[in-house]
Amino acid sequence: MNKLEQHLMTVPKRRATESRLTDGDGKPAKFPSATYFQIHFQHIEAQLEQTNRNIEALQQQIAILECHLLQSGSNFEPLNTE
């Protein structure tokens, strides 16, 4: 379970209230609440962390494959993309 899922499970869900949906005089609010942005930024941060872990795992797998190819005596030349 990632951090976002843990957070969402521990934070009680609240119903939308009139004060959060309007700007005080009965008109719809122009911008979403800070909580809306916080939840979305936390979700994006969790996705970014997962993506970084996946990239690291792929880089390790590529390094292992390169070693196997070099050891097999093929004409393999690793690409230097750094």
Helices and strands as residue ranges (DSSP letters): H 3-10, H 18-21, H 34-71
